[in-house]
Amino acid sequence: MSGPVCRMVRFLVARWTATAIPAGYRQAGPVMRMSTGYWRNGFSYERSRRDAHLDKKRRVRWRAPANWRDLRFTGICR
């Protein structure tokens, strides 16, 4: 919920002040297939590429400082 709200606020700030505010979100990198047939995502091994990618996405979002800043910002705005 906080991501779309903060994207909207960044858009409005850029529109009103002509100042671009970068998102600052970390991107999930690629997953690799190992010789054992499992997929490695940097954190764990998964049986399918889809599961490895989803796991990595969740872990990156959970650890990203930008998400926590957005959450605090959304809480302050309420």
C-alpha beads as a LAMMPS data file, in Angstrom:
LAMMPS data file: protein, C-alpha beads

78 atoms
77 bonds

1 atom types
1 bond types

-500.0 500.0 xlo xhi
-500.0 500.0 ylo yhi
-500.0 500.0 zlo zhi

Masses

1 110.0

Atoms # bond

1 1 1 0.000 0.000 0.000
2 1 1 2.769 2.422 0.788
3 1 1 4.496 1.987 -2.593
4 1 1 1.667 3.366 -4.767
5 1 1 1.019 6.235 -2.350
6 1 1 4.666 7.252 -2.336
7 1 1 4.883 6.963 -6.135
8 1 1 1.916 9.326 -6.350
9 1 1 3.524 11.768 -3.914
10 1 1 6.813 11.671 -5.855
11 1 1 4.866 12.344 -9.058
12 1 1 3.060 15.312 -7.487
13 1 1 6.256 16.766 -6.048
14 1 1 7.920 16.480 -9.457
15 1 1 4.942 18.117 -11.111
16 1 1 4.611 20.976 -8.641
17 1 1 8.277 21.762 -8.034
18 1 1 10.011 20.290 -11.128
19 1 1 12.206 18.277 -8.745
20 1 1 12.561 14.594 -9.482
21 1 1 12.751 12.347 -6.432
22 1 1 14.200 8.913 -7.225
23 1 1 12.349 5.889 -5.883
24 1 1 15.327 4.260 -4.203
25 1 1 13.873 0.754 -4.231
26 1 1 16.242 -2.178 -4.521
27 1 1 15.660 -4.407 -7.509
28 1 1 15.648 -8.180 -7.242
29 1 1 18.525 -9.574 -9.267
30 1 1 18.491 -12.627 -11.499
31 1 1 18.211 -16.196 -10.266
32 1 1 20.637 -18.878 -11.451
33 1 1 20.107 -22.529 -12.267
34 1 1 22.604 -24.770 -10.505
35 1 1 24.046 -28.033 -11.841
36 1 1 21.818 -29.919 -9.374
37 1 1 18.702 -28.612 -11.155
38 1 1 17.716 -26.288 -8.319
39 1 1 17.468 -22.543 -8.694
40 1 1 19.640 -20.284 -6.512
41 1 1 18.383 -16.797 -5.719
42 1 1 21.212 -15.592 -3.495
43 1 1 19.396 -16.555 -0.304
44 1 1 18.129 -20.105 -0.763
45 1 1 17.593 -22.939 -3.239
46 1 1 14.214 -23.539 -4.847
47 1 1 12.864 -26.263 -7.123
48 1 1 11.427 -23.884 -9.737
49 1 1 12.578 -20.610 -11.259
50 1 1 9.268 -18.974 -10.347
51 1 1 9.570 -19.916 -6.670
52 1 1 13.191 -18.729 -6.545
53 1 1 12.241 -15.390 -8.100
54 1 1 9.251 -14.857 -5.785
55 1 1 11.324 -15.736 -2.721
56 1 1 14.054 -13.317 -3.740
57 1 1 11.517 -10.570 -4.437
58 1 1 9.957 -10.989 -0.993
59 1 1 13.313 -11.000 0.759
60 1 1 14.560 -7.917 -1.107
61 1 1 11.357 -6.013 -0.327
62 1 1 11.455 -7.019 3.332
63 1 1 15.050 -5.785 3.708
64 1 1 14.794 -2.638 1.567
65 1 1 15.130 0.594 3.570
66 1 1 12.933 2.445 1.052
67 1 1 9.945 0.266 1.934
68 1 1 10.297 1.057 5.624
69 1 1 10.625 4.780 4.873
70 1 1 7.477 4.592 2.730
71 1 1 5.631 2.780 5.498
72 1 1 6.574 5.442 8.042
73 1 1 5.624 8.182 5.599
74 1 1 2.216 6.585 5.000
75 1 1 1.682 6.282 8.758
76 1 1 2.558 9.943 9.302
77 1 1 0.185 11.085 6.538
78 1 1 -2.827 9.351 8.040

Bonds

1 1 1 2
2 1 2 3
3 1 3 4
4 1 4 5
5 1 5 6
6 1 6 7
7 1 7 8
8 1 8 9
9 1 9 10
10 1 10 11
11 1 11 12
12 1 12 13
13 1 13 14
14 1 14 15
15 1 15 16
16 1 16 17
17 1 17 18
18 1 18 19
19 1 19 20
20 1 20 21
21 1 21 22
22 1 22 23
23 1 23 24
24 1 24 25
25 1 25 26
26 1 26 27
27 1 27 28
28 1 28 29
29 1 29 30
30 1 30 31
31 1 31 32
32 1 32 33
33 1 33 34
34 1 34 35
35 1 35 36
36 1 36 37
37 1 37 38
38 1 38 39
39 1 39 40
40 1 40 41
41 1 41 42
42 1 42 43
43 1 43 44
44 1 44 45
45 1 45 46
46 1 46 47
47 1 47 48
48 1 48 49
49 1 49 50
50 1 50 51
51 1 51 52
52 1 52 53
53 1 53 54
54 1 54 55
55 1 55 56
56 1 56 57
57 1 57 58
58 1 58 59
59 1 59 60
60 1 60 61
61 1 61 62
62 1 62 63
63 1 63 64
64 1 64 65
65 1 65 66
66 1 66 67
67 1 67 68
68 1 68 69
69 1 69 70
70 1 70 71
71 1 71 72
72 1 72 73
73 1 73 74
74 1 74 75
75 1 75 76
76 1 76 77
77 1 77 78
